[in-house]
Every structure is written in structure tokens, then in C-alpha cells.
Amino acid sequence: MSTTDHDDTPTAKPSLRDTVTAGLVQKALEPVLRAVRDEVASARREIGERIDGARTGLVLTGIAVGSALTTLVLLAGLVVALLALALPVWAATAVTFVLFALVTAVLFAIGVRGIRRGVPPVPADTVRAAKDRVTHAADAPARRD
């Protein structure tokens, strides 16, 4: 067994060829890296927008749940008023019930639509744009021939 007296750390300067090659590789990769960074930033923005839409939908759905509970209380008041047979009381309660029921239905529909739009938070527009760019880039060299 012979032992050599060297370590793996280079002490010599890199050759001109290695420096030029590294520079060319860096210049070749720079547009690709910039494009990847732009796509990631675009995906983050799009996901953020979708999450904001889902958040708004969840808030409106929460309000609709609160309105639904109020509607149930008013329904109970309507039943009590009908049993009391006091026409003005139950008529007012019925009008209020219908009004709250309509508000609940509208808020719930808007909230569910917002949730569907935001879930799952996939950046569909960014993915579609990236696929188009890749397809365009793949077709570009074929057109030059």
C-alpha cells in the first residue's frame, strides 16, 4: 500500500478553457432560470388571488350560516305567532322570515361559488401559459431548419 501525499482541494488556477466553458454555461442557463423564476412568481400571484377568492367565499358562507340561524329563530317566532292567532304579529314575522330567507339564500350561493372558484388553489392560468411557452420554444428550432 502506497500513500500519496495529495488532497482533493485544487491549488492551481482553473484553465482558460474551464473559465470560458463556465461562462458560456452560465449565459446559456440565465434565460432559463429567469423564465423559471418568472413562472414561479406568476404561480404565487395566481394562487394568492385564488386563496383571496376562497377566503371571501368562506366569509360570505359564514354570514349565510348566521343568517340561517336567524331564519330558524324567526321561523320559531312565526310558529308561536300563528299559534297565538294574532294576525298582525305573524304577518310581520312572516315578512321578516321571507326577507331573511332570501338574504341567506343569496349569500350562500355567492359564498359557495367563491369557494368553488378558489379550491383547489391551482395556478391554472400560469400552467397554461407555461405549456404554451414550452410548446412555442419546442417549435421554434424546427421552424429554423
C-alpha positions in Angstrom: 0.0 0.0 0.0 1.4 3.3 -1.0 0.2 6.5 0.3 0.2 9.6 -1.8 0.8 13.0 -0.4 -2.1 14.9 -2.0 -5.5 16.2 -1.0 -8.6 16.7 -3.1 -8.5 20.5 -3.0 -7.3 22.1 -6.2 -4.5 24.6 -5.7 -4.0 25.5 -9.4 -6.0 28.2 -11.1 -8.7 27.0 -13.5 -7.7 26.9 -17.1 -8.9 29.4 -19.6 -11.0 26.7 -21.3 -12.7 25.9 -18.0 -13.4 29.6 -17.3 -14.8 30.2 -20.8 -17.0 27.0 -20.6 -18.3 28.0 -17.2 -19.2 31.5 -18.6 -20.9 30.0 -21.6 -22.9 27.6 -19.5 -23.9 30.4 -17.1 -25.0 32.6 -20.0 -27.0 29.7 -21.6 -28.8 28.9 -18.3 -29.6 32.5 -17.4 -32.7 32.9 -19.6 -34.0 29.5 -18.5 -33.5 30.4 -14.8 -35.2 33.8 -15.4 -38.1 32.1 -17.1 -38.5 29.6 -14.2 -38.4 32.4 -11.6 -41.0 34.4 -13.6 -43.3 31.3 -13.8 -42.9 30.7 -10.0 -43.7 34.3 -9.3 -46.7 34.2 -11.6 -47.9 30.9 -9.9 -47.6 32.5 -6.5 -49.6 35.5 -7.5 -52.3 33.4 -9.1 -52.6 31.1 -6.0 -52.8 34.2 -3.8 -55.7 35.5 -5.9 -57.5 32.2 -5.7 -57.0 32.0 -1.9 -58.4 35.5 -1.6 -61.5 34.5 -3.5 -61.9 31.4 -1.4 -61.5 33.5 1.8 -64.2 35.8 0.7 -66.4 32.9 -0.2 -65.8 31.4 3.3 -66.7 34.7 5.0 -69.9 35.0 3.0 -70.8 31.4 3.8 -70.2 32.1 7.5 -72.6 35.1 7.2 -75.1 32.8 5.5 -74.9 30.3 8.3 -75.5 33.2 10.8 -78.5 34.3 8.7 -79.7 30.7 8.6 -79.7 30.6 12.4 -81.6 33.9 12.5 -84.1 32.4 10.0 -84.6 29.4 12.3 -85.3 31.7 15.2 -87.7 33.8 13.1 -89.4 30.6 12.0 -89.9 29.6 15.6 -91.3 33.1 16.2 -93.7 32.6 13.2 -94.9 29.3 14.6 -95.5 30.9 18.0 -97.3 33.8 16.5 -99.5 31.5 14.3 -100.5 29.6 17.4 -101.4 32.8 19.2 -103.6 33.6 16.2 -102.6 37.2 16.3 -102.7 38.2 12.6 -100.6 41.4 12.7 -97.8 39.6 14.7 -97.5 36.6 12.5 -97.8 38.7 9.3 -94.8 40.8 10.4 -92.9 37.7 11.4 -93.7 36.1 8.0 -92.4 39.1 6.1 -89.2 39.2 8.2 -88.8 35.4 7.7 -89.1 35.7 4.0 -86.7 38.6 3.9 -84.0 36.8 6.0 -84.5 33.6 4.0 -83.8 35.5 0.7 -80.7 37.1 2.1 -79.5 33.8 3.4 -80.0 32.1 0.0 -78.2 34.8 -1.9 -75.2 34.9 0.5 -74.9 31.2 0.5 -75.0 30.9 -3.3 -72.3 33.6 -3.7 -70.2 32.0 -0.9 -70.3 28.6 -2.5 -69.4 30.0 -5.9 -66.4 31.7 -4.4 -65.3 28.6 -2.6 -65.5 26.5 -5.9 -63.5 29.2 -7.7 -60.7 29.1 -5.2 -60.4 25.5 -4.3 -58.1 23.8 -5.2 -55.7 26.7 -5.4 -54.1 25.6 -8.7 -52.5 28.3 -10.8 -54.3 27.1 -14.0 -53.5 30.3 -16.0 -49.8 30.1 -15.2 -49.7 26.4 -16.0 -51.4 27.0 -19.3 -49.1 29.9 -20.2 -46.0 27.8 -19.3 -47.2 25.0 -21.5 -47.8 27.4 -24.4 -44.2 28.8 -24.0 -42.7 25.3 -23.9 -44.7 24.3 -27.0 -43.6 27.6 -28.7 -40.0 27.1 -27.7 -40.0 23.5 -28.9 -41.5 24.5 -32.3 -39.1 27.4 -32.8 -35.9 25.4 -33.7 -38.0 23.2 -36.0 -39.0 26.3 -38.0 -35.4 27.5 -38.5 -34.5 24.2 -40.3 
